[in-house]
């Protein structure tokens, strides 16, 4: 599915030590109302490895348990990248959220066009 391919491209663009929300990924994919579909994409083949651990919900809570082999893996992977996760499994989006630039968003769009997705 083309949307899933877009999700994979967007997630590969997220820098180490940063997180994005499902909604932000959907927006960058050109489908701002499809944040739930981003979650479905994370459980499917995204044409290669993607840093799915960098996706959190809109309030910063770790919510990708279905995408990981065991509980706590998402937290561990984020902490290894320097992301602080609170005791209630929340990331401060102001501190660790990816604030993509317009230039980065345009680069993603050009990549979608090149790949015809």
Biopython code that builds the backbone (N, CA, C, O; Angstrom):
import numpy as np
from Bio.PDB.StructureBuilder import StructureBuilder

atoms = [
    (1, "UNK", "N", (0.851, -1.185, 0.000)),
    (1, "UNK", "CA", (0.000, 0.000, 0.000)),
    (1, "UNK", "C", (0.893, 1.243, 0.000)),
    (1, "UNK", "O", (1.850, 1.332, 0.769)),
    (2, "UNK", "N", (0.575, 2.174, -0.847)),
    (2, "UNK", "CA", (1.397, 3.372, -0.987)),
    (2, "UNK", "C", (1.536, 4.167, 0.310)),
    (2, "UNK", "O", (2.611, 4.691, 0.602)),
    (3, "UNK", "N", (0.468, 4.260, 1.081)),
    (3, "UNK", "CA", (0.545, 5.005, 2.337)),
    (3, "UNK", "C", (1.589, 4.379, 3.260)),
    (3, "UNK", "O", (2.361, 5.091, 3.903)),
    (4, "UNK", "N", (1.610, 3.053, 3.324)),
    (4, "UNK", "CA", (2.579, 2.368, 4.179)),
    (4, "UNK", "C", (4.005, 2.657, 3.725)),
    (4, "UNK", "O", (4.898, 2.834, 4.554)),
    (5, "UNK", "N", (4.222, 2.706, 2.418)),
    (5, "UNK", "CA", (5.554, 3.049, 1.908)),
    (5, "UNK", "C", (5.931, 4.460, 2.328)),
    (5, "UNK", "O", (7.079, 4.717, 2.693)),
    (6, "UNK", "N", (4.975, 5.371, 2.279)),
    (6, "UNK", "CA", (5.245, 6.750, 2.718)),
    (6, "UNK", "C", (5.608, 6.785, 4.197)),
    (6, "UNK", "O", (6.522, 7.505, 4.598)),
    (7, "UNK", "N", (4.900, 6.016, 5.001)),
    (7, "UNK", "CA", (5.201, 5.962, 6.438)),
    (7, "UNK", "C", (6.646, 5.523, 6.643)),
    (7, "UNK", "O", (7.363, 6.119, 7.446)),
    (8, "UNK", "N", (7.073, 4.506, 5.939)),
    (8, "UNK", "CA", (8.448, 4.032, 6.057)),
    (8, "UNK", "C", (9.458, 5.110, 5.702)),
    (8, "UNK", "O", (10.471, 5.262, 6.385)),
    (9, "UNK", "N", (9.192, 5.858, 4.643)),
    (9, "UNK", "CA", (10.093, 6.937, 4.223)),
    (9, "UNK", "C", (10.160, 8.028, 5.287)),
    (9, "UNK", "O", (11.242, 8.513, 5.616)),
    (10, "UNK", "N", (9.011, 8.410, 5.820)),
    (10, "UNK", "CA", (8.980, 9.458, 6.848)),
    (10, "UNK", "C", (9.743, 8.998, 8.088)),
    (10, "UNK", "O", (10.544, 9.756, 8.633)),
    (11, "UNK", "N", (9.508, 7.780, 8.534)),
    (11, "UNK", "CA", (10.168, 7.309, 9.751)),
    (11, "UNK", "C", (11.679, 7.213, 9.593)),
    (11, "UNK", "O", (12.422, 7.443, 10.547)),
    (12, "UNK", "N", (12.133, 6.877, 8.401)),
    (12, "UNK", "CA", (13.581, 6.839, 8.182)),
    (12, "UNK", "C", (14.199, 8.236, 8.231)),
    (12, "UNK", "O", (15.410, 8.371, 8.403)),
    (13, "UNK", "N", (13.373, 9.277, 8.081)),
    (13, "UNK", "CA", (13.866, 10.660, 8.124)),
    (13, "UNK", "C", (13.942, 11.215, 9.547)),
    (13, "UNK", "O", (14.571, 12.249, 9.771)),
    (14, "UNK", "N", (13.309, 10.542, 10.508)),
    (14, "UNK", "CA", (13.300, 11.027, 11.897)),
    (14, "UNK", "C", (14.694, 10.843, 12.491)),
    (14, "UNK", "O", (15.217, 9.729, 12.514)),
    (15, "UNK", "N", (15.294, 11.928, 12.970)),
    (15, "UNK", "CA", (16.653, 11.817, 13.514)),
    (15, "UNK", "C", (16.715, 10.991, 14.799)),
    (15, "UNK", "O", (15.755, 10.943, 15.569)),
    (16, "UNK", "N", (17.836, 10.358, 15.009)),
    (16, "UNK", "CA", (18.081, 9.622, 16.248)),
    (16, "UNK", "C", (17.940, 10.593, 17.412)),
    (16, "UNK", "O", (18.382, 11.739, 17.333)),
    (17, "UNK", "N", (17.321, 10.125, 18.494)),
    (17, "UNK", "CA", (17.139, 10.962, 19.674)),
    (17, "UNK", "C", (15.915, 11.859, 19.612)),
    (17, "UNK", "O", (15.733, 12.721, 20.472)),
    (18, "UNK", "N", (15.078, 11.666, 18.608)),
    (18, "UNK", "CA", (13.843, 12.441, 18.444)),
    (18, "UNK", "C", (12.668, 11.494, 18.298)),
    (18, "UNK", "O", (12.838, 10.344, 17.895)),
    (19, "UNK", "N", (11.484, 11.972, 18.624)),
    (19, "UNK", "CA", (10.262, 11.197, 18.463)),
    (19, "UNK", "C", (9.258, 12.001, 17.638)),
    (19, "UNK", "O", (9.351, 13.224, 17.532)),
    (20, "UNK", "N", (8.300, 11.284, 17.061)),
    (20, "UNK", "CA", (7.206, 11.897, 16.316)),
    (20, "UNK", "C", (5.905, 11.263, 16.782)),
    (20, "UNK", "O", (5.894, 10.143, 17.293)),
    (21, "UNK", "N", (4.817, 11.987, 16.601)),
    (21, "UNK", "CA", (3.507, 11.420, 16.922)),
    (21, "UNK", "C", (2.936, 10.750, 15.678)),
    (21, "UNK", "O", (3.361, 11.024, 14.555)),
    (22, "UNK", "N", (1.971, 9.873, 15.896)),
    (22, "UNK", "CA", (1.288, 9.231, 14.776)),
    (22, "UNK", "C", (0.689, 10.301, 13.859)),
    (22, "UNK", "O", (0.733, 10.174, 12.635)),
    (23, "UNK", "N", (0.134, 11.345, 14.453)),
    (23, "UNK", "CA", (-0.470, 12.428, 13.673)),
    (23, "UNK", "C", (0.542, 13.181, 12.832)),
    (23, "UNK", "O", (0.251, 13.547, 11.693)),
    (24, "UNK", "N", (1.721, 13.416, 13.374)),
    (24, "UNK", "CA", (2.756, 14.113, 12.622)),
    (24, "UNK", "C", (3.205, 13.274, 11.426)),
    (24, "UNK", "O", (3.427, 13.807, 10.339)),
    (25, "UNK", "N", (3.338, 11.966, 11.627)),
    (25, "UNK", "CA", (3.719, 11.083, 10.525)),
    (25, "UNK", "C", (2.639, 11.124, 9.442)),
    (25, "UNK", "O", (2.949, 11.240, 8.256)),
    (26, "UNK", "N", (1.370, 11.029, 9.855)),
    (26, "UNK", "CA", (0.267, 11.069, 8.891)),
    (26, "UNK", "C", (0.279, 12.380, 8.102)),
    (26, "UNK", "O", (0.085, 12.378, 6.886)),
    (27, "UNK", "N", (0.506, 13.482, 8.786)),
    (27, "UNK", "CA", (0.560, 14.787, 8.122)),
    (27, "UNK", "C", (1.688, 14.830, 7.095)),
    (27, "UNK", "O", (1.491, 15.278, 5.965)),
    (28, "UNK", "N", (2.865, 14.364, 7.489)),
    (28, "UNK", "CA", (4.004, 14.362, 6.573)),
    (28, "UNK", "C", (3.795, 13.413, 5.393)),
    (28, "UNK", "O", (4.428, 13.567, 4.349)),
    (29, "UNK", "N", (2.915, 12.440, 5.560)),
    (29, "UNK", "CA", (2.580, 11.523, 4.470)),
    (29, "UNK", "C", (1.515, 12.110, 3.543)),
    (29, "UNK", "O", (1.171, 11.517, 2.521)),
    (30, "UNK", "N", (1.002, 13.275, 3.912)),
    (30, "UNK", "CA", (-0.035, 13.903, 3.093)),
    (30, "UNK", "C", (-1.439, 13.466, 3.433)),
    (30, "UNK", "O", (-2.374, 13.749, 2.683)),
    (31, "UNK", "N", (-1.606, 12.779, 4.552)),
    (31, "UNK", "CA", (-2.915, 12.289, 4.985)),
    (31, "UNK", "C", (-3.130, 12.626, 6.466)),
    (31, "UNK", "O", (-3.059, 11.739, 7.316)),
    (32, "UNK", "N", (-3.390, 13.898, 6.777)),
    (32, "UNK", "CA", (-3.437, 14.326, 8.180)),
    (32, "UNK", "C", (-4.475, 13.632, 9.052)),
    (32, "UNK", "O", (-4.354, 13.665, 10.277)),
    (33, "UNK", "N", (-5.479, 13.011, 8.470)),
    (33, "UNK", "CA", (-6.519, 12.349, 9.266)),
    (33, "UNK", "C", (-6.271, 10.850, 9.437)),
    (33, "UNK", "O", (-7.122, 10.137, 9.969)),
    (34, "UNK", "N", (-5.117, 10.373, 8.992)),
    (34, "UNK", "CA", (-4.855, 8.942, 9.002)),
    (34, "UNK", "C", (-3.858, 8.507, 10.069)),
    (34, "UNK", "O", (-3.068, 7.594, 9.828)),
    (35, "UNK", "N", (-3.876, 9.134, 11.235)),
    (35, "UNK", "CA", (-2.911, 8.758, 12.269)),
    (35, "UNK", "C", (-3.101, 7.318, 12.731)),
    (35, "UNK", "O", (-2.124, 6.642, 13.051)),
    (36, "UNK", "N", (-4.315, 6.849, 12.771)),
    (36, "UNK", "CA", (-4.545, 5.459, 13.176)),
    (36, "UNK", "C", (-3.948, 4.497, 12.153)),
    (36, "UNK", "O", (-3.442, 3.436, 12.517)),
    (37, "UNK", "N", (-4.005, 4.861, 10.897)),
    (37, "UNK", "CA", (-3.446, 4.012, 9.846)),
    (37, "UNK", "C", (-1.923, 3.931, 9.964)),
    (37, "UNK", "O", (-1.321, 2.944, 9.542)),
    (38, "UNK", "N", (-1.298, 4.964, 10.536)),
    (38, "UNK", "CA", (0.151, 4.909, 10.780)),
    (38, "UNK", "C", (0.455, 3.738, 11.714)),
    (38, "UNK", "O", (1.414, 2.996, 11.502)),
    (39, "UNK", "N", (-0.372, 3.583, 12.747)),
    (39, "UNK", "CA", (-0.199, 2.456, 13.665)),
    (39, "UNK", "C", (-0.318, 1.122, 12.958)),
    (39, "UNK", "O", (0.454, 0.201, 13.226)),
    (40, "UNK", "N", (-1.282, 1.013, 12.053)),
    (40, "UNK", "CA", (-1.423, -0.227, 11.283)),
    (40, "UNK", "C", (-0.176, -0.461, 10.432)),
    (40, "UNK", "O", (0.306, -1.588, 10.313)),
    (41, "UNK", "N", (0.333, 0.612, 9.848)),
    (41, "UNK", "CA", (1.523, 0.487, 8.998)),
    (41, "UNK", "C", (2.711, -0.051, 9.788)),
    (41, "UNK", "O", (3.507, -0.828, 9.262)),
    (42, "UNK", "N", (2.831, 0.359, 11.041)),
    (42, "UNK", "CA", (3.960, -0.082, 11.859)),
    (42, "UNK", "C", (3.929, -1.576, 12.130)),
    (42, "UNK", "O", (4.959, -2.168, 12.454)),
    (43, "UNK", "N", (2.767, -2.191, 12.001)),
    (43, "UNK", "CA", (2.642, -3.630, 12.224)),
    (43, "UNK", "C", (2.811, -4.431, 10.929)),
    (43, "UNK", "O", (2.736, -5.660, 10.940)),
    (44, "UNK", "N", (3.037, -3.739, 9.832)),
    (44, "UNK", "CA", (3.147, -4.395, 8.528)),
    (44, "UNK", "C", (4.514, -4.136, 7.920)),
    (44, "UNK", "O", (5.340, -3.419, 8.485)),
    (45, "UNK", "N", (4.732, -4.726, 6.776)),
    (45, "UNK", "CA", (6.005, -4.564, 6.076)),
    (45, "UNK", "C", (6.113, -3.155, 5.511)),
    (45, "UNK", "O", (5.260, -2.725, 4.736)),
    (46, "UNK", "N", (7.151, -2.446, 5.895)),
    (46, "UNK", "CA", (7.360, -1.080, 5.414)),
    (46, "UNK", "C", (8.575, -1.020, 4.486)),
    (46, "UNK", "O", (9.259, 0.001, 4.417)),
    (47, "UNK", "N", (8.834, -2.097, 3.787)),
    (47, "UNK", "CA", (9.948, -2.163, 2.837)),
    (47, "UNK", "C", (11.284, -1.865, 3.500)),
    (47, "UNK", "O", (11.997, -0.945, 3.100)),
    (48, "UNK", "N", (11.607, -2.633, 4.494)),
    (48, "UNK", "CA", (12.890, -2.484, 5.164)),
    (48, "UNK", "C", (12.739, -1.994, 6.588)),
    (48, "UNK", "O", (11.643, -1.636, 7.021)),
    (49, "UNK", "N", (13.841, -1.981, 7.310)),
    (49, "UNK", "CA", (13.788, -1.579, 8.716)),
    (49, "UNK", "C", (13.458, -0.089, 8.878)),
    (49, "UNK", "O", (13.942, 0.761, 8.131)),
    (50, "UNK", "N", (12.629, 0.191, 9.867)),
    (50, "UNK", "CA", (12.289, 1.572, 10.198)),
    (50, "UNK", "C", (12.399, 1.749, 11.712)),
    (50, "UNK", "O", (12.201, 0.789, 12.458)),
    (51, "UNK", "N", (12.709, 2.949, 12.171)),
    (51, "UNK", "CA", (12.799, 3.196, 13.615)),
    (51, "UNK", "C", (11.412, 3.421, 14.229)),
    (51, "UNK", "O", (11.086, 4.528, 14.656)),
    (52, "UNK", "N", (10.608, 2.364, 14.268)),
    (52, "UNK", "CA", (9.238, 2.455, 14.783)),
    (52, "UNK", "C", (9.207, 2.887, 16.246)),
    (52, "UNK", "O", (8.201, 3.422, 16.710)),
    (53, "UNK", "N", (10.290, 2.662, 16.972)),
    (53, "UNK", "CA", (10.324, 3.022, 18.387)),
    (53, "UNK", "C", (10.239, 4.543, 18.585)),
    (53, "UNK", "O", (9.972, 5.002, 19.695)),
    (54, "UNK", "N", (10.461, 5.320, 17.532)),
    (54, "UNK", "CA", (10.426, 6.774, 17.642)),
    (54, "UNK", "C", (9.024, 7.362, 17.500)),
    (54, "UNK", "O", (8.864, 8.582, 17.495)),
    (55, "UNK", "N", (8.012, 6.510, 17.384)),
    (55, "UNK", "CA", (6.637, 6.983, 17.250)),
    (55, "UNK", "C", (5.918, 6.854, 18.589)),
    (55, "UNK", "O", (5.879, 5.780, 19.189)),
    (56, "UNK", "N", (5.353, 7.966, 19.043)),
    (56, "UNK", "CA", (4.599, 8.015, 20.309)),
    (56, "UNK", "C", (3.229, 8.626, 20.015)),
    (56, "UNK", "O", (2.990, 9.133, 18.919)),
    (57, "UNK", "N", (2.332, 8.574, 21.005)),
    (57, "UNK", "CA", (1.034, 9.191, 20.751)),
    (57, "UNK", "C", (1.122, 10.714, 20.906)),
    (57, "UNK", "O", (2.171, 11.249, 21.262)),
    (58, "UNK", "N", (0.032, 11.390, 20.641)),
    (58, "UNK", "CA", (0.015, 12.850, 20.620)),
    (58, "UNK", "C", (0.343, 13.523, 21.932)),
    (58, "UNK", "O", (0.665, 14.711, 21.952)),
    (59, "UNK", "N", (0.269, 12.782, 23.041)),
    (59, "UNK", "CA", (0.629, 13.329, 24.348)),
    (59, "UNK", "C", (2.039, 12.912, 24.770)),
    (59, "UNK", "O", (2.506, 13.274, 25.850)),
    (60, "UNK", "N", (2.700, 12.159, 23.917)),
    (60, "UNK", "CA", (4.066, 11.735, 24.203)),
    (60, "UNK", "C", (4.175, 10.374, 24.860)),
    (60, "UNK", "O", (5.279, 9.937, 25.185)),
    (61, "UNK", "N", (3.059, 9.694, 25.064)),
    (61, "UNK", "CA", (3.105, 8.373, 25.703)),
    (61, "UNK", "C", (3.555, 7.300, 24.727)),
    (61, "UNK", "O", (3.197, 7.316, 23.550)),
    (62, "UNK", "N", (4.348, 6.369, 25.242)),
    (62, "UNK", "CA", (4.751, 5.219, 24.435)),
    (62, "UNK", "C", (3.508, 4.369, 24.216)),
    (62, "UNK", "O", (2.847, 3.965, 25.173)),
    (63, "UNK", "N", (3.201, 4.107, 22.990)),
    (63, "UNK", "CA", (1.963, 3.370, 22.713)),
    (63, "UNK", "C", (2.143, 2.317, 21.632)),
    (63, "UNK", "O", (1.162, 1.844, 21.058)),
    (64, "UNK", "N", (3.372, 1.950, 21.352)),
    (64, "UNK", "CA", (3.634, 1.008, 20.282)),
    (64, "UNK", "C", (3.879, -0.408, 20.718)),
    (64, "UNK", "O", (4.588, -1.148, 20.035)),
    (65, "UNK", "N", (3.311, -0.812, 21.842)),
    (65, "UNK", "CA", (3.594, -2.137, 22.394)),
    (65, "UNK", "C", (3.369, -3.260, 21.388)),
    (65, "UNK", "O", (4.106, -4.246, 21.403)),
    (66, "UNK", "N", (2.377, -3.139, 20.521)),
    (66, "UNK", "CA", (2.079, -4.205, 19.558)),
    (66, "UNK", "C", (3.177, -4.354, 18.510)),
    (66, "UNK", "O", (3.251, -5.381, 17.836)),
    (67, "UNK", "N", (4.017, -3.355, 18.368)),
    (67, "UNK", "CA", (5.064, -3.387, 17.349)),
    (67, "UNK", "C", (6.392, -3.938, 17.853)),
    (67, "UNK", "O", (7.353, -4.019, 17.088)),
    (68, "UNK", "N", (6.463, -4.317, 19.127)),
    (68, "UNK", "CA", (7.743, -4.727, 19.709)),
    (68, "UNK", "C", (7.663, -6.123, 20.300)),
    (68, "UNK", "O", (6.604, -6.582, 20.726)),
    (69, "UNK", "N", (8.807, -6.783, 20.314)),
    (69, "UNK", "CA", (8.871, -8.179, 20.754)),
    (69, "UNK", "C", (8.537, -8.373, 22.229)),
    (69, "UNK", "O", (7.977, -9.404, 22.603)),
    (70, "UNK", "N", (8.868, -7.409, 23.059)),
    (70, "UNK", "CA", (8.570, -7.554, 24.485)),
    (70, "UNK", "C", (8.306, -6.182, 25.105)),
    (70, "UNK", "O", (8.785, -5.167, 24.600)),
    (71, "UNK", "N", (7.544, -6.156, 26.201)),
    (71, "UNK", "CA", (7.256, -4.890, 26.861)),
    (71, "UNK", "C", (8.551, -4.212, 27.303)),
    (71, "UNK", "O", (9.469, -4.872, 27.791)),
    (72, "UNK", "N", (8.617, -2.940, 27.136)),
    (72, "UNK", "CA", (9.790, -2.193, 27.562)),
    (72, "UNK", "C", (10.825, -1.983, 26.472)),
    (72, "UNK", "O", (11.757, -1.200, 26.653)),
    (73, "UNK", "N", (10.680, -2.672, 25.333)),
    (73, "UNK", "CA", (11.674, -2.536, 24.266)),
    (73, "UNK", "C", (11.665, -1.130, 23.667)),
    (73, "UNK", "O", (12.727, -0.566, 23.405)),
    (74, "UNK", "N", (10.487, -0.563, 23.449)),
    (74, "UNK", "CA", (10.422, 0.787, 22.892)),
    (74, "UNK", "C", (11.129, 1.773, 23.816)),
    (74, "UNK", "O", (11.911, 2.612, 23.368)),
    (75, "UNK", "N", (10.847, 1.661, 25.094)),
    (75, "UNK", "CA", (11.484, 2.535, 26.089)),
    (75, "UNK", "C", (13.004, 2.381, 26.048)),
    (75, "UNK", "O", (13.738, 3.369, 26.013)),
    (76, "UNK", "N", (13.462, 1.136, 26.053)),
    (76, "UNK", "CA", (14.902, 0.886, 26.055)),
    (76, "UNK", "C", (15.583, 1.479, 24.823)),
    (76, "UNK", "O", (16.637, 2.105, 24.932)),
    (77, "UNK", "N", (14.982, 1.282, 23.656)),
    (77, "UNK", "CA", (15.554, 1.809, 22.418)),
    (77, "UNK", "C", (15.624, 3.334, 22.433)),
    (77, "UNK", "O", (16.610, 3.921, 21.987)),
    (78, "UNK", "N", (14.578, 3.966, 22.947)),
    (78, "UNK", "CA", (14.585, 5.434, 23.031)),
    (78, "UNK", "C", (15.651, 5.922, 24.012)),
    (78, "UNK", "O", (16.379, 6.873, 23.727)),
    (79, "UNK", "N", (15.733, 5.271, 25.157)),
    (79, "UNK", "CA", (16.724, 5.688, 26.152)),
    (79, "UNK", "C", (18.144, 5.499, 25.638)),
    (79, "UNK", "O", (19.030, 6.288, 25.965)),
    (80, "UNK", "N", (18.370, 4.461, 24.838)),
    (80, "UNK", "CA", (19.692, 4.255, 24.240)),
    (80, "UNK", "C", (20.070, 5.396, 23.298)),
    (80, "UNK", "O", (21.250, 5.646, 23.056)),
    (81, "UNK", "N", (19.058, 6.083, 22.769)),
    (81, "UNK", "CA", (19.308, 7.224, 21.880)),
    (81, "UNK", "C", (19.365, 8.545, 22.650)),
    (81, "UNK", "O", (19.537, 9.607, 22.051)),
    (82, "UNK", "N", (19.221, 8.479, 23.971)),
    (82, "UNK", "CA", (19.294, 9.688, 24.779)),
    (82, "UNK", "C", (17.962, 10.343, 25.067)),
    (82, "UNK", "O", (17.922, 11.432, 25.641)),
    (83, "UNK", "N", (16.870, 9.704, 24.681)),
    (83, "UNK", "CA", (15.537, 10.241, 24.948)),
    (83, "UNK", "C", (15.137, 9.871, 26.370)),
    (83, "UNK", "O", (15.181, 8.699, 26.744)),
    (84, "UNK", "N", (14.748, 10.862, 27.160)),
    (84, "UNK", "CA", (14.305, 10.602, 28.533)),
    (84, "UNK", "C", (12.841, 10.197, 28.513)),
    (84, "UNK", "O", (11.996, 10.884, 27.938)),
    (85, "UNK", "N", (12.556, 9.059, 29.157)),
    (85, "UNK", "CA", (11.195, 8.556, 29.261)),
    (85, "UNK", "C", (10.828, 8.557, 30.733)),
    (85, "UNK", "O", (11.554, 7.996, 31.553)),
    (86, "UNK", "N", (9.706, 9.181, 31.077)),
    (86, "UNK", "CA", (9.296, 9.286, 32.483)),
    (86, "UNK", "C", (8.820, 7.941, 33.019)),
    (86, "UNK", "O", (8.662, 6.976, 32.270)),
    (87, "UNK", "N", (8.599, 7.897, 34.316)),
    (87, "UNK", "CA", (8.137, 6.675, 34.970)),
    (87, "UNK", "C", (6.801, 6.186, 34.446)),
    (87, "UNK", "O", (6.504, 4.993, 34.509)),
    (88, "UNK", "N", (5.985, 7.112, 33.925)),
    (88, "UNK", "CA", (4.697, 6.701, 33.376)),
    (88, "UNK", "C", (4.758, 6.531, 31.849)),
    (88, "UNK", "O", (3.746, 6.631, 31.156)),
    (89, "UNK", "N", (5.973, 6.270, 31.350)),
    (89, "UNK", "CA", (6.203, 5.986, 29.925)),
    (89, "UNK", "C", (5.807, 7.140, 29.005)),
    (89, "UNK", "O", (5.123, 6.945, 28.000)),
    (90, "UNK", "N", (6.241, 8.315, 29.358)),
    (90, "UNK", "CA", (5.932, 9.498, 28.562)),
    (90, "UNK", "C", (7.215, 10.228, 28.193)),
    (90, "UNK", "O", (8.153, 10.306, 28.987)),
    (91, "UNK", "N", (7.243, 10.762, 26.974)),
    (91, "UNK", "CA", (8.366, 11.551, 26.468)),
    (91, "UNK", "C", (7.908, 13.000, 26.373)),
    (91, "UNK", "O", (6.796, 13.272, 25.919)),
    (92, "UNK", "N", (8.750, 13.923, 26.794)),
    (92, "UNK", "CA", (8.442, 15.342, 26.679)),
    (92, "UNK", "C", (8.604, 15.751, 25.214)),
    (92, "UNK", "O", (9.722, 15.836, 24.707)),
    (93, "UNK", "N", (7.482, 16.001, 24.542)),
    (93, "UNK", "CA", (7.527, 16.328, 23.119)),
    (93, "UNK", "C", (8.199, 17.672, 22.851)),
    (93, "UNK", "O", (8.779, 17.873, 21.784)),
    (94, "UNK", "N", (8.126, 18.582, 23.802)),
    (94, "UNK", "CA", (8.795, 19.869, 23.605)),
    (94, "UNK", "C", (10.305, 19.696, 23.572)),
    (94, "UNK", "O", (11.003, 20.400, 22.841)),
    (95, "UNK", "N", (10.803, 18.763, 24.361)),
    (95, "UNK", "CA", (12.244, 18.537, 24.417)),
    (95, "UNK", "C", (12.734, 17.559, 23.347)),
    (95, "UNK", "O", (13.781, 17.777, 22.737)),
    (96, "UNK", "N", (11.979, 16.483, 23.121)),
    (96, "UNK", "CA", (12.466, 15.410, 22.252)),
    (96, "UNK", "C", (11.675, 15.225, 20.960)),
    (96, "UNK", "O", (12.017, 14.374, 20.140)),
    (97, "UNK", "N", (10.619, 16.017, 20.776)),
    (97, "UNK", "CA", (9.843, 15.904, 19.546)),
    (97, "UNK", "C", (10.621, 16.425, 18.348)),
    (97, "UNK", "O", (11.366, 17.400, 18.456)),
    (98, "UNK", "N", (10.444, 15.770, 17.209)),
    (98, "UNK", "CA", (11.097, 16.205, 15.968)),
    (98, "UNK", "C", (10.333, 17.380, 15.410)),
    (98, "UNK", "O", (9.164, 17.254, 15.045)),
    (99, "UNK", "N", (10.975, 18.501, 15.344)),
    (99, "UNK", "CA", (10.381, 19.701, 14.775)),
    (99, "UNK", "C", (10.900, 19.823, 13.348)),
    (99, "UNK", "O", (11.825, 20.582, 13.059)),
    (100, "UNK", "N", (10.272, 19.051, 12.467)),
    (100, "UNK", "CA", (10.748, 19.038, 11.082)),
    (100, "UNK", "C", (10.557, 20.415, 10.449)),
    (100, "UNK", "O", (9.628, 21.152, 10.782)),
    (101, "UNK", "N", (11.440, 20.729, 9.552)),
    (101, "UNK", "CA", (11.371, 22.009, 8.848)),
    (101, "UNK", "C", (10.522, 21.854, 7.591)),
    (101, "UNK", "O", (10.220, 20.742, 7.158)),
    (102, "UNK", "N", (10.147, 22.990, 7.017)),
    (102, "UNK", "CA", (9.416, 22.973, 5.754)),
    (102, "UNK", "C", (10.280, 22.337, 4.665)),
    (102, "UNK", "O", (9.779, 21.615, 3.803)),
    (103, "UNK", "N", (11.570, 22.614, 4.716)),
    (103, "UNK", "CA", (12.485, 22.047, 3.737)),
    (103, "UNK", "C", (12.491, 20.518, 3.826)),
    (103, "UNK", "O", (12.507, 19.841, 2.798)),
    (104, "UNK", "N", (12.480, 19.974, 5.040)),
    (104, "UNK", "CA", (12.457, 18.515, 5.213)),
    (104, "UNK", "C", (11.135, 17.941, 4.685)),
    (104, "UNK", "O", (11.126, 16.888, 4.048)),
    (105, "UNK", "N", (10.020, 18.637, 4.953)),
    (105, "UNK", "CA", (8.724, 18.176, 4.456)),
    (105, "UNK", "C", (8.690, 18.186, 2.931)),
    (105, "UNK", "O", (8.150, 17.269, 2.312)),
    (106, "UNK", "N", (9.260, 19.214, 2.333)),
    (106, "UNK", "CA", (9.307, 19.296, 0.871)),
    (106, "UNK", "C", (10.200, 18.198, 0.298)),
    (106, "UNK", "O", (9.895, 17.645, -0.759)),
    (107, "UNK", "N", (11.282, 17.881, 0.972)),
    (107, "UNK", "CA", (12.165, 16.798, 0.522)),
    (107, "UNK", "C", (11.415, 15.461, 0.526)),
    (107, "UNK", "O", (11.575, 14.646, -0.383)),
    (108, "UNK", "N", (10.594, 15.249, 1.563)),
    (108, "UNK", "CA", (9.809, 14.016, 1.633)),
    (108, "UNK", "C", (8.819, 13.961, 0.466)),
    (108, "UNK", "O", (8.664, 12.921, -0.174)),
    (109, "UNK", "N", (8.152, 15.082, 0.196)),
    (109, "UNK", "CA", (7.205, 15.117, -0.922)),
    (109, "UNK", "C", (7.890, 14.808, -2.253)),
    (109, "UNK", "O", (7.349, 14.073, -3.079)),
    (110, "UNK", "N", (9.068, 15.364, -2.454)),
    (110, "UNK", "CA", (9.815, 15.084, -3.687)),
    (110, "UNK", "C", (10.184, 13.602, -3.779)),
    (110, "UNK", "O", (10.151, 13.009, -4.857)),
    (111, "UNK", "N", (10.533, 13.018, -2.638)),
    (111, "UNK", "CA", (10.851, 11.592, -2.640)),
    (111, "UNK", "C", (9.616, 10.765, -2.992)),
    (111, "UNK", "O", (9.716, 9.801, -3.752)),
    (112, "UNK", "N", (8.447, 11.131, -2.447)),
    (112, "UNK", "CA", (7.202, 10.420, -2.796)),
    (112, "UNK", "C", (6.957, 10.515, -4.298)),
    (112, "UNK", "O", (6.584, 9.533, -4.939)),
    (113, "UNK", "N", (7.169, 11.703, -4.851)),
    (113, "UNK", "CA", (6.943, 11.902, -6.288)),
    (113, "UNK", "C", (7.933, 11.070, -7.114)),
    (113, "UNK", "O", (7.544, 10.446, -8.101)),
    (114, "UNK", "N", (9.203, 11.061, -6.715)),
    (114, "UNK", "CA", (10.209, 10.278, -7.441)),
    (114, "UNK", "C", (9.847, 8.793, -7.445)),
    (114, "UNK", "O", (10.008, 8.099, -8.448)),
    (115, "UNK", "N", (9.359, 8.330, -6.309)),
    (115, "UNK", "CA", (9.020, 6.914, -6.192)),
    (115, "UNK", "C", (7.597, 6.621, -6.648)),
    (115, "UNK", "O", (7.143, 5.478, -6.615)),
    (116, "UNK", "N", (6.895, 7.680, -7.078)),
    (116, "UNK", "CA", (5.509, 7.553, -7.588)),
    (116, "UNK", "C", (4.569, 6.895, -6.577)),
    (116, "UNK", "O", (3.808, 5.983, -6.901)),
    (117, "UNK", "N", (4.652, 7.391, -5.344)),
    (117, "UNK", "CA", (3.751, 6.842, -4.301)),
    (117, "UNK", "C", (2.906, 7.958, -3.700)),
    (117, "UNK", "O", (2.091, 7.706, -2.813)),
]
sb = StructureBuilder()
sb.init_structure("model")
sb.init_model(0)
sb.init_chain("A")
sb.init_seg("    ")
for serial, (resi, resn, name, xyz) in enumerate(atoms, 1):
    if name == "N":
        sb.init_residue(resn, " ", resi, " ")
    sb.init_atom(name, np.array(xyz, "f"), 0.0, 1.0, " ", f" {name:<3s}", serial, name[0])
structure = sb.get_structure()
